[in-house]
Amino acid sequence: MTRVTCKIKDVISEVKSGDWGKGSPTENYTTEVLCVRGADIPELCKGNVGKMPQRFIHNKKATSKILSANNLIIEISGGSPTQSTGRIALISDKILSRYSKPLICSNFCKAITAKKPGDEIVVKGKDLDLVNIVKMPNGEEVEFDYAKSGICKSEKAGTK
């Protein structure tokens, strides 16, 4: 497999922000969903159903929040002294078929989608390695290597 370093914005078409919604339906919060939290990601990856809480999101936000096949959920905050952030799960048709309600990700996660129709995000077990180059306010580009365990290292882009 050839590894290519690129800017993450060049390979994704959509970023879905997470939502926590409400615990029970209210006037505008009637779309019933299951909310994937960072803590649910390991169970999803093992093929288990998990313990995702049932939530109700705003009707107008439902279309933009509901996950679909080939969304990659990335935990962006949370964590603890023994669990770093950065856990990921690739949502597939098989995963979606396990649930009778639509899935969204929590507000501590984001979901991304590949840029071109037909492109796929491929996740391979422990070999997963996502690279993100972030342009800092001073113009310097910093490369972050992410793994299931969280951020592994950062360095100036192009200095490897």
C-alpha positions in Angstrom: 0.0 0.0 0.0 1.3 3.4 -0.9 1.0 6.1 1.7 0.2 9.6 0.4 0.3 12.7 2.6 -2.3 15.3 1.7 -4.4 18.0 3.3 -7.5 16.4 4.8 -9.7 19.0 3.1 -8.6 17.5 -0.2 -10.1 14.1 0.5 -13.4 14.8 2.3 -16.6 16.3 1.0 -18.6 16.6 4.2 -18.2 17.0 7.9 -21.1 16.2 10.1 -21.0 17.8 13.5 -22.4 15.8 16.4 -25.4 16.5 18.5 -26.7 15.5 21.9 -30.3 16.5 21.4 -32.8 16.0 24.2 -33.6 13.0 26.5 -37.3 13.1 25.6 -39.3 14.6 22.7 -40.3 18.2 22.9 -42.0 20.6 20.5 -39.3 20.7 17.8 -37.1 17.8 19.0 -39.1 14.7 17.8 -36.6 12.9 15.5 -35.7 9.8 17.5 -32.0 8.6 17.0 -29.3 6.6 18.7 -26.3 8.7 19.7 -22.8 7.2 19.1 -20.4 8.4 21.8 -16.7 7.9 21.9 -17.3 5.2 24.6 -19.5 3.3 22.0 -16.8 3.2 19.3 -15.0 0.1 20.5 -18.2 -1.9 20.6 -19.2 -0.8 17.1 -15.7 -1.9 15.8 -16.1 -5.3 17.5 -19.4 -5.9 15.8 -21.5 -5.4 18.9 -24.6 -3.3 19.3 -23.3 -1.2 22.2 -25.2 1.0 24.6 -25.9 4.1 22.6 -28.5 6.3 24.3 -31.7 7.1 22.6 -32.0 10.9 22.0 -34.3 13.3 20.2 -32.8 15.9 17.8 -34.3 19.0 16.3 -36.4 18.1 13.2 -34.6 20.7 11.0 -31.2 19.2 11.9 -32.0 15.6 11.3 -31.1 15.4 7.6 -27.6 16.9 8.2 -26.9 14.8 11.3 -28.0 11.3 10.5 -25.1 9.0 9.6 -24.9 7.0 6.4 -22.7 4.2 5.1 -19.1 5.3 4.6 -19.1 8.0 7.3 -16.0 7.8 9.4 -16.8 8.8 13.0 -13.8 10.5 14.8 -13.9 11.2 18.5 -12.6 14.8 18.8 -12.8 15.5 22.6 -13.4 13.8 25.8 -11.0 11.1 26.9 -9.5 10.5 30.3 -6.1 9.8 31.9 -6.4 6.2 30.7 -8.3 6.7 27.4 -7.0 9.2 24.8 -9.3 10.9 22.3 -9.1 10.0 18.6 -11.0 6.7 18.5 -12.7 6.1 15.2 -15.4 3.9 13.6 -16.3 3.4 10.0 -20.0 3.2 9.5 -21.1 0.6 7.0 -24.4 -0.7 5.8 -23.9 -3.7 8.0 -23.6 -1.5 11.1 -26.6 0.5 10.1 -28.7 -2.6 9.6 -28.3 -3.6 13.3 -30.4 -0.7 14.5 -34.1 0.2 14.1 -33.4 3.9 14.6 -31.0 6.2 12.7 -27.6 6.9 14.2 -25.9 10.2 14.8 -22.7 11.0 16.5 -22.5 12.8 19.8 -21.3 16.4 20.1 -17.8 15.0 21.2 -17.5 13.4 17.7 -17.6 14.4 14.0 -18.3 12.3 11.0 -16.5 12.7 7.6 -17.4 11.5 4.1 -15.0 10.9 1.2 -14.9 13.7 -1.4 -15.8 12.0 -4.7 -18.8 9.8 -5.3 -17.6 6.3 -5.4 -14.6 7.0 -3.2 -14.3 4.9 -0.1 -12.7 5.4 3.3 -10.9 2.2 4.1 -10.1 1.3 7.6 -7.8 -1.7 8.3 -7.5 -2.9 11.9 -4.5 -1.8 13.8 -2.7 -0.5 10.7 -5.0 2.6 10.6 -3.1 5.8 10.2 -4.7 9.1 9.3 -2.6 12.1 8.5 -3.8 15.6 8.9 -1.8 18.7 7.9 -3.0 21.8 9.7 -1.9 25.3 8.6 -1.1 27.3 11.7 -1.9 31.1 12.0 1.7 31.9 11.3 1.5 30.0 8.0 3.6 27.0 9.2 2.1 23.6 8.3 2.1 21.0 11.1 1.5 17.3 10.4 -0.4 15.2 12.9 -0.4 11.4 12.7 -3.5 9.9 14.3 -4.0 6.3 15.4 -6.8 4.5 17.3 -4.9 5.4 20.5 -5.0 9.2 19.7 -2.4 11.6 18.5 0.9 9.8 18.0 3.2 12.7 17.0 3.3 16.1 15.4 6.1 17.8 13.4 6.6 20.4 10.8 5.2 19.1 7.5 7.8 17.9 5.1 10.6 17.4 7.7 10.4 13.6 7.9 
